Amino acid sequence: MIHIPNLKRVAAGLAFVLICCLLASATTFAQTPVQRKIDGIVAKIDNHIILRSEMEFTYLQYLAQSKQQDAPGLKCELLESMVQDKLLLARAEIDSVTVEESQVNGELNERVNYIVQQAGGVERVEQYYNKTLKQLKDDLRRSIKEQLVVAKMQRQIYEKVTVTPKEIRNYFNAIPKDSLPYFSSEVEIGQIVKFAQVSKQQKAVARQKLEDIKARIVAGEDFATLAKQFSDDVGSAQDGGELGFFKRKELVPEYEATALKLEPGQISNVVESQFGFHLIQLIEKRGQEFNSRHILIKPATATINVEEAVAEMDSIRNLIVNDSMTFAKAAKELSDDKNTKDNGGMLTNRATGDTYFPMEQVDPAIFFVIDTMKVGDISQPIPYKTPEGTDAVRIIYLKSKTVPHLANLRDDYQKISNAAIQEKRGKAVDTWFKKNLDTVYIQIDPEFQSCQILQSVNQ
């Protein structure tokens, strides 16, 4: 890694955000006042507190991720990072910086769906935590909302931060020569995806199941009760299918168009979207937002027609290979993968924000495809399953591949630029932090009075 000052604190902060995404931490945050007293508060920032258990859990998680037995000074850095986040929250309240409930609901449902998929079902999650999914969502909601507010505050602090080519060169030249990182072989990979389609027969079965459910509701049964029993949307099923408030264009078009035509309490006809079939009930309209509940039935995938998707993908590949269409244009116009189609089909490395992947970090399913490819090659159509479990077919494009080398400005300009701007943004947030220390009430446990940044708080 290219050296960035306060790297440990940055990494610890990232680890804390990741932990907050998990239901394990939600249980920690949901303690009663009696538990908090026993647990112990290590810091108080206006109305926000940091529990000793939160810090210890984050500390142990960091050690596990970094495969260390101990990290001297890390607890000070962790506490500083956590105090900074709480200060951002306190200032957000003072400055009336908020996030939309629809954004919180969307993020919450996405994370809960992911957790349920990873755990192998709702029942396994509920058994592990001895809580209903609704209770766990309630526990998790606050931490997600806080994360979103902190991220919004940070963006406001550094949104105008940029780096010039001169600053990038100066940043690189300031790295000691014996500290320059050695980059392993890296690749840029693109993909075009086509989802395999469910057979008409399976769609008909799913639609009829939902029609039967609607008939039961019309006959007097409760929509929310049936949603809990039958909906395939595990994120909302435990809430009786309720999604919460969303603005226009935040839900798939078919769903939104139908929901907005309804009156509160009215139930729609069966609607098909990319997720399956929906039965929708409008709960409330509020300005440009609306709240609704739904029952989702996904068609069974036993008779998915992968062969059709392979044939379609083969035609797309021929267009590109014969120079009738560029890969980027084909991805934008023809790919079903929303995460890459607007990026020319290129996969993005979430850890760095760029399109370069060290070979050892490439998905094994892709690694063995590109291992025998030359730069510029496009693979034959390959059937696979998406992370969501959808049957699909894709072609892989190997855009570039580097050889192992010592970091230099010519080959690694984008990486160095990213590191330089992250350092500058970090400094902007640190400056803001120190400037605003006296604008809120901060109390730190005497045990941590030796931490330098906290000494300045208590002076």
C-alpha positions as CSV (number, residue, x, y, z in Angstrom):
1,M,0.0,0.0,0.0
2,I,1.2,3.6,-0.7
3,H,1.7,5.3,2.6
4,I,-1.0,7.6,3.8
5,P,-0.7,9.4,7.2
6,N,-3.1,8.1,9.9
7,L,-3.5,5.0,7.8
8,K,-4.3,2.9,10.9
9,R,-7.1,5.3,12.0
10,V,-8.5,5.3,8.5
11,A,-8.4,1.5,8.3
12,A,-10.0,1.3,11.8
13,G,-12.7,3.6,10.8
14,L,-13.5,1.5,7.7
15,A,-13.5,-1.6,9.8
16,F,-15.9,0.0,12.2
17,V,-18.3,0.9,9.3
18,L,-18.1,-2.7,8.1
19,I,-18.9,-4.0,11.5
20,C,-21.8,-1.8,11.9
21,C,-23.2,-3.3,8.7
22,L,-23.5,-6.7,10.5
23,L,-26.2,-7.7,12.8
24,A,-23.7,-8.7,15.4
25,S,-23.0,-5.1,16.1
26,A,-26.7,-4.3,16.0
27,T,-27.0,-6.5,19.1
28,T,-24.2,-4.6,20.8
29,F,-25.9,-1.2,20.1
30,A,-29.3,-2.3,21.3
31,Q,-28.3,-2.7,25.0
32,T,-30.5,-1.5,27.8
33,P,-29.6,1.4,30.1
34,V,-28.7,-1.2,32.8
35,Q,-26.4,-3.0,30.4
36,R,-24.8,0.2,29.3
37,K,-24.0,1.1,32.9
38,I,-22.3,-2.3,33.5
39,D,-20.6,-2.1,30.1
40,G,-19.2,1.4,30.7
41,I,-19.2,4.5,28.6
42,V,-15.7,5.5,27.4
43,A,-16.8,8.8,25.7
44,K,-19.8,11.1,25.5
45,I,-20.2,13.6,22.7
46,D,-23.3,15.7,23.3
47,N,-26.1,13.1,23.3
48,H,-24.0,10.4,21.7
49,I,-22.0,7.8,23.6
50,I,-19.3,5.3,22.8
51,L,-19.5,2.0,24.8
52,R,-16.5,0.1,25.9
53,S,-18.0,-3.0,24.2
54,E,-18.2,-1.2,20.9
55,M,-14.6,-0.2,21.0
56,E,-13.4,-3.6,22.2
57,F,-15.4,-5.4,19.5
58,T,-14.0,-3.2,16.8
59,Y,-10.5,-3.6,18.2
60,L,-10.7,-7.4,18.1
61,Q,-12.3,-7.3,14.7
62,Y,-9.4,-5.2,13.4
63,L,-6.8,-7.6,14.9
64,A,-8.6,-10.6,13.3
65,Q,-8.7,-8.9,9.9
66,S,-5.1,-7.8,10.0
67,K,-4.0,-11.2,11.6
68,Q,-2.2,-9.4,14.4
69,Q,-2.0,-10.5,18.1
70,D,-1.7,-6.9,19.3
71,A,-1.5,-3.4,17.9
72,P,0.0,-0.8,20.3
73,G,-1.7,2.5,20.1
74,L,-4.6,1.2,18.0
75,K,-7.2,1.7,20.8
76,C,-6.3,5.4,20.9
77,E,-6.7,5.7,17.2
78,L,-9.9,3.7,17.2
79,L,-11.4,5.9,19.9
80,E,-10.3,9.0,18.0
81,S,-12.0,7.8,14.9
82,M,-15.2,6.9,16.8
83,V,-15.2,10.3,18.6
84,Q,-14.8,12.0,15.2
85,D,-17.8,10.1,13.9
86,K,-19.9,11.1,16.9
87,L,-18.7,14.7,16.6
88,L,-19.9,14.6,13.0
89,L,-23.3,13.3,14.2
90,A,-23.5,16.0,16.9
91,R,-22.7,18.7,14.4
92,A,-25.1,17.3,11.9
93,E,-27.9,17.8,14.5
94,I,-26.8,21.3,15.1
95,D,-26.5,22.1,11.4
96,S,-29.8,20.2,10.5
97,V,-28.0,17.8,8.2
98,T,-30.3,14.8,7.6
99,V,-30.7,11.9,5.3
100,E,-34.0,10.7,3.7
101,E,-35.8,7.9,5.4
102,S,-36.2,6.3,2.0
103,Q,-32.4,6.1,1.7
104,V,-32.2,4.5,5.2
105,N,-34.9,2.0,4.3
106,G,-33.3,1.1,1.0
107,E,-29.9,0.6,2.6
108,L,-31.5,-1.4,5.5
109,N,-33.4,-3.7,3.2
110,E,-30.4,-4.3,1.0
111,R,-28.2,-5.2,3.9
112,V,-30.8,-7.4,5.6
113,N,-31.4,-9.3,2.4
114,Y,-27.7,-9.8,2.0
115,I,-27.3,-11.1,5.6
116,V,-30.3,-13.4,5.2
117,Q,-28.8,-14.8,2.0
118,Q,-25.4,-15.4,3.6
119,A,-27.0,-17.0,6.6
120,G,-29.2,-19.3,4.6
121,G,-32.6,-18.0,5.4
122,V,-34.6,-15.9,7.8
123,E,-35.1,-18.7,10.4
124,R,-31.3,-19.3,10.8
125,V,-30.8,-15.5,11.4
126,E,-33.6,-15.4,13.9
127,Q,-32.4,-18.5,15.7
128,Y,-28.8,-17.2,15.9
129,Y,-29.8,-13.8,17.4
130,N,-32.9,-15.0,19.3
131,K,-34.9,-12.1,17.8
132,T,-37.4,-11.7,15.0
133,L,-36.1,-10.2,11.8
134,K,-38.1,-7.0,12.5
135,Q,-36.4,-6.6,15.9
136,L,-33.0,-7.0,14.3
137,K,-33.9,-4.5,11.6
138,D,-35.0,-2.0,14.3
139,D,-31.6,-2.6,16.1
140,L,-29.7,-2.0,12.8
141,R,-31.7,1.0,11.6
142,R,-30.0,3.5,13.9
143,S,-26.4,2.5,13.1
144,I,-27.2,2.6,9.3
145,K,-28.8,6.0,9.6
146,E,-25.8,7.3,11.6
147,Q,-23.4,5.9,9.0
148,L,-25.3,7.7,6.2
149,V,-25.3,11.0,8.1
150,V,-21.5,10.7,8.9
151,A,-20.8,10.0,5.2
152,K,-22.9,13.0,4.2
153,M,-21.1,15.3,6.6
154,Q,-17.7,14.0,5.4
155,R,-18.7,14.7,1.8
156,Q,-19.7,18.2,2.7
157,I,-16.3,18.7,4.3
158,Y,-14.2,17.5,1.4
159,E,-16.4,17.7,-1.6
160,K,-14.4,20.5,-3.1
161,V,-11.0,18.9,-2.4
162,T,-9.0,18.2,-5.5
163,V,-5.3,17.5,-6.3
164,T,-3.3,19.0,-9.1
165,P,-0.7,17.0,-11.1
166,K,2.0,18.9,-9.2
167,E,0.5,17.8,-5.9
168,I,0.4,14.2,-7.1
169,R,4.1,14.3,-8.1
170,N,5.0,15.9,-4.8
171,Y,3.1,13.2,-2.9
172,F,4.9,10.5,-4.8
173,N,8.3,12.1,-4.5
174,A,7.9,12.4,-0.8
175,I,7.6,8.6,-0.4
176,P,11.0,7.2,0.7
177,K,12.5,5.1,-2.1
178,D,12.9,2.1,0.1
179,S,9.2,2.4,1.0
180,L,7.8,2.3,-2.5
181,P,5.2,-0.5,-2.8
182,Y,5.7,-3.4,-5.1
183,F,2.6,-4.0,-7.1
184,S,1.8,-7.6,-8.2
185,S,0.3,-8.3,-11.6
186,E,-3.0,-6.4,-12.0
187,V,-5.8,-6.6,-14.5
188,E,-8.7,-4.6,-15.8
189,I,-11.7,-6.7,-16.5
190,G,-15.0,-6.0,-18.2
191,Q,-18.1,-8.0,-18.5
192,I,-21.4,-8.0,-20.4
193,V,-24.2,-10.0,-18.8
194,K,-27.5,-11.4,-19.9
195,F,-29.9,-12.9,-17.4
196,A,-31.4,-16.2,-18.3
197,Q,-35.1,-16.0,-18.6
198,V,-37.6,-18.0,-16.6
199,S,-39.9,-20.1,-18.8
200,K,-43.5,-18.9,-19.5
201,Q,-44.8,-21.8,-17.6
202,Q,-43.0,-20.9,-14.4
203,K,-44.1,-17.3,-14.7
204,A,-47.7,-18.4,-15.1
205,V,-47.4,-20.4,-11.9
206,A,-46.0,-17.5,-9.9
207,R,-48.6,-15.1,-11.3
208,Q,-51.4,-17.5,-10.4
209,K,-50.1,-17.9,-6.9
210,L,-50.3,-14.1,-6.4
211,E,-53.7,-13.9,-8.0
212,D,-54.9,-16.5,-5.4
213,I,-53.3,-14.4,-2.6
214,K,-55.1,-11.3,-3.9
215,A,-58.4,-13.2,-3.9
216,R,-57.9,-14.0,-0.2
217,I,-57.2,-10.3,0.6
218,V,-60.3,-9.2,-1.3
219,A,-62.3,-11.8,0.7
220,G,-61.2,-10.2,3.9
221,E,-57.8,-11.5,4.9
222,D,-55.0,-9.1,6.1
223,F,-52.5,-8.0,3.4
224,A,-49.6,-7.6,6.0
225,T,-50.3,-11.1,7.5
226,L,-50.2,-12.7,4.1
227,A,-47.0,-10.8,3.2
228,K,-45.3,-12.2,6.2
229,Q,-46.4,-15.7,5.2
230,F,-45.8,-15.7,1.4
231,S,-43.6,-12.8,0.3
232,D,-40.2,-13.7,-1.2
233,D,-38.8,-10.3,-0.3
234,V,-37.3,-11.3,3.1
235,G,-36.2,-7.7,3.8
236,S,-39.8,-6.5,4.0
237,A,-41.8,-9.6,4.7
238,Q,-41.3,-9.4,8.4
239,D,-42.7,-5.8,8.3
240,G,-45.9,-7.0,6.6
241,G,-44.4,-6.2,3.2
242,E,-44.0,-2.5,4.1
243,L,-41.1,-0.8,2.3
244,G,-41.2,2.7,3.9
245,F,-41.1,6.0,2.1
246,F,-39.4,6.3,-1.3
247,K,-39.1,9.2,-3.7
248,R,-39.9,8.9,-7.4
249,K,-37.4,6.9,-9.5
250,E,-36.0,5.1,-6.4
251,L,-37.9,1.9,-7.1
252,V,-38.2,0.0,-10.3
253,P,-40.4,1.8,-12.9
254,E,-43.1,-0.9,-13.1
255,Y,-43.6,-0.9,-9.3
256,E,-43.5,2.9,-8.9
257,A,-45.9,3.6,-11.8
258,T,-48.5,1.1,-10.4
259,A,-48.1,2.3,-6.7
260,L,-48.6,6.0,-7.6
261,K,-51.9,5.3,-9.4
262,L,-53.4,3.8,-6.3
263,E,-55.3,5.5,-3.5
264,P,-54.3,4.8,0.1
265,G,-55.5,1.3,1.0
266,Q,-56.1,0.3,-2.6
267,I,-54.6,-2.9,-3.9
268,S,-53.1,-3.3,-7.4
269,N,-53.4,-6.0,-10.0
270,V,-50.4,-8.3,-10.3
271,V,-47.4,-6.4,-11.6
272,E,-44.2,-7.9,-13.2
273,S,-40.7,-6.4,-12.7
274,Q,-37.2,-7.7,-12.9
275,F,-37.6,-9.1,-9.4
276,G,-40.7,-11.2,-10.0
277,F,-44.4,-10.5,-9.5
278,H,-45.8,-7.9,-7.1
279,L,-49.1,-7.3,-5.4
280,I,-49.0,-3.7,-4.1
281,Q,-50.9,-1.8,-1.6
282,L,-50.4,2.0,-1.2
283,I,-50.2,3.1,2.4
284,E,-49.6,6.8,2.2
285,K,-48.6,9.6,-0.2
286,R,-46.6,12.5,1.3
287,G,-45.5,15.2,-1.1
288,Q,-43.1,13.6,-3.5
289,E,-42.7,10.4,-1.4
290,F,-44.9,7.4,-1.0
291,N,-45.1,4.4,1.3
292,S,-46.3,1.1,0.2
293,R,-46.3,-2.6,1.0
294,H,-46.1,-5.5,-1.4
295,I,-46.0,-9.3,-1.7
296,L,-43.3,-10.5,-4.0
297,I,-43.5,-13.9,-5.6
298,K,-40.4,-15.0,-7.6
299,P,-40.9,-17.6,-10.4
300,A,-39.3,-20.9,-9.7
301,T,-36.1,-21.3,-11.7
302,A,-36.3,-25.0,-12.5
303,T,-36.9,-24.4,-16.2
304,I,-34.8,-21.4,-16.9
305,N,-33.6,-21.2,-20.5
306,V,-29.9,-20.6,-20.3
307,E,-29.4,-21.7,-24.0
308,E,-31.3,-18.6,-25.3
309,A,-29.1,-16.3,-23.2
310,V,-25.9,-18.1,-24.5
311,A,-27.1,-17.6,-28.1
312,E,-27.9,-13.9,-27.5
313,M,-24.5,-13.4,-25.8
314,D,-22.8,-15.1,-28.7
315,S,-24.4,-12.6,-31.1
316,I,-23.2,-9.7,-29.0
317,R,-19.7,-11.1,-28.9
318,N,-19.6,-11.4,-32.7
319,L,-20.7,-7.7,-33.0
320,I,-17.7,-6.7,-30.9
321,V,-15.1,-9.1,-32.4
322,N,-16.1,-7.9,-35.9
323,D,-15.8,-4.3,-34.9
324,S,-19.5,-3.5,-35.5
325,M,-19.7,-2.2,-31.9
326,T,-17.3,-1.4,-29.2
327,F,-17.3,-3.4,-25.9
328,A,-18.2,-0.2,-24.0
329,K,-21.2,0.6,-26.2
330,A,-22.4,-3.0,-26.2
331,A,-22.2,-3.0,-22.4
332,K,-24.2,0.2,-22.1
333,E,-26.9,-0.7,-24.5
334,L,-27.2,-4.5,-24.1
335,S,-25.9,-5.6,-20.7
336,D,-28.3,-6.6,-17.9
337,D,-25.7,-5.8,-15.2
338,K,-26.6,-2.4,-13.8
339,N,-23.4,-2.2,-11.7
340,T,-21.1,-2.2,-14.8
341,K,-23.2,-1.2,-17.9
342,D,-22.7,2.6,-17.3
343,N,-19.0,2.1,-16.7
344,G,-18.3,0.6,-20.1
345,G,-18.8,-2.9,-18.6
346,M,-15.7,-2.5,-16.4
347,L,-15.6,-4.1,-12.9
348,T,-14.7,-1.7,-10.1
349,N,-12.5,-2.6,-7.2
350,R,-14.5,-1.4,-4.2
351,A,-11.4,-1.3,-2.0
352,T,-9.6,1.3,-4.2
353,G,-12.4,2.8,-6.3
354,D,-10.5,2.1,-9.6
355,T,-10.7,-0.6,-12.2
356,Y,-7.5,-2.5,-11.3
357,F,-7.5,-5.8,-9.5
358,P,-4.4,-7.7,-8.2
359,M,-4.6,-11.1,-9.8
360,E,-4.8,-12.8,-6.3
361,Q,-8.0,-10.8,-5.7
362,V,-9.8,-11.7,-8.9
363,D,-12.9,-13.9,-8.5
364,P,-11.7,-17.5,-9.1
365,A,-14.5,-18.0,-11.6
366,I,-13.1,-15.1,-13.7
367,F,-9.4,-15.9,-12.9
368,F,-9.4,-19.2,-14.7
369,V,-11.0,-17.6,-17.7
370,I,-8.6,-14.7,-18.1
371,D,-5.5,-16.8,-17.2
372,T,-5.2,-18.0,-20.8
373,M,-6.5,-14.8,-22.4
374,K,-4.4,-12.1,-24.1
375,V,-5.0,-8.4,-23.5
376,G,-7.9,-7.3,-25.8
377,D,-9.4,-10.8,-25.9
378,I,-13.1,-11.5,-25.3
379,S,-14.1,-14.8,-23.9
380,Q,-16.8,-17.2,-25.2
381,P,-20.2,-16.9,-23.4
382,I,-20.0,-18.4,-19.9
383,P,-23.0,-19.5,-17.8
384,Y,-22.8,-18.5,-14.1
385,K,-24.8,-17.4,-11.1
386,T,-24.9,-13.8,-10.0
387,P,-24.2,-12.9,-6.3
388,E,-28.0,-12.7,-5.9
389,G,-28.4,-16.3,-7.2
390,T,-29.7,-15.4,-10.7
391,D,-28.8,-17.7,-13.6
392,A,-27.0,-15.6,-16.2
393,V,-24.5,-15.7,-19.0
394,R,-21.5,-13.3,-19.5
395,I,-18.6,-12.6,-21.7
396,I,-15.3,-11.4,-20.2
397,Y,-13.1,-8.7,-21.6
398,L,-9.4,-8.5,-20.6
399,K,-8.7,-4.8,-21.1
400,S,-5.2,-4.7,-19.6
401,K,-2.7,-6.7,-17.6
402,T,0.4,-5.3,-15.9
403,V,3.6,-7.2,-14.9
404,P,4.8,-7.0,-11.2
405,H,6.7,-3.8,-10.7
406,L,7.8,-1.1,-8.3
407,A,5.3,1.8,-8.0
408,N,6.0,4.6,-10.5
409,L,4.1,7.6,-11.9
410,R,3.9,6.3,-15.4
411,D,2.2,3.0,-14.7
412,D,0.4,3.8,-11.4
413,Y,-0.6,7.4,-11.9
414,Q,-4.3,6.7,-11.0
415,K,-3.4,4.8,-7.9
416,I,-1.1,7.5,-6.7
417,S,-3.6,10.2,-7.5
418,N,-6.3,8.3,-5.5
419,A,-3.9,8.0,-2.5
420,A,-3.0,11.7,-2.7
421,I,-6.6,12.9,-2.7
422,Q,-7.5,10.5,0.1
423,E,-4.6,12.0,2.1
424,K,-5.8,15.5,1.4
425,R,-9.4,14.6,2.2
426,G,-8.2,13.0,5.5
427,K,-6.4,16.2,6.4
428,A,-9.5,18.3,5.6
429,V,-11.6,16.1,8.0
430,D,-8.9,16.3,10.7
431,T,-8.7,20.1,10.4
432,W,-12.5,20.3,10.6
433,F,-12.4,17.9,13.6
434,K,-9.9,20.1,15.6
435,K,-11.8,23.3,14.6
436,N,-15.1,21.9,16.0
437,L,-13.9,20.2,19.1
438,D,-15.0,23.1,21.3
439,T,-18.5,23.4,19.6
440,V,-19.9,20.4,21.4
441,Y,-19.6,18.8,24.9
442,I,-17.0,16.0,24.9
443,Q,-16.1,13.9,27.9
444,I,-13.5,11.1,27.7
445,D,-12.8,8.4,30.2
446,P,-9.7,9.2,32.2
447,E,-8.2,5.8,31.1
448,F,-7.6,7.4,27.7
449,Q,-6.2,10.7,28.8
450,S,-2.8,9.8,27.3
451,C,-4.2,9.7,23.8
452,Q,-2.9,12.9,22.2
453,I,-5.9,14.0,20.3
454,L,-8.0,13.5,23.3
455,Q,-5.7,15.5,25.5
456,S,-6.5,18.5,23.4
457,V,-10.2,17.8,24.0
458,N,-9.8,17.9,27.8
459,Q,-7.5,20.9,28.0
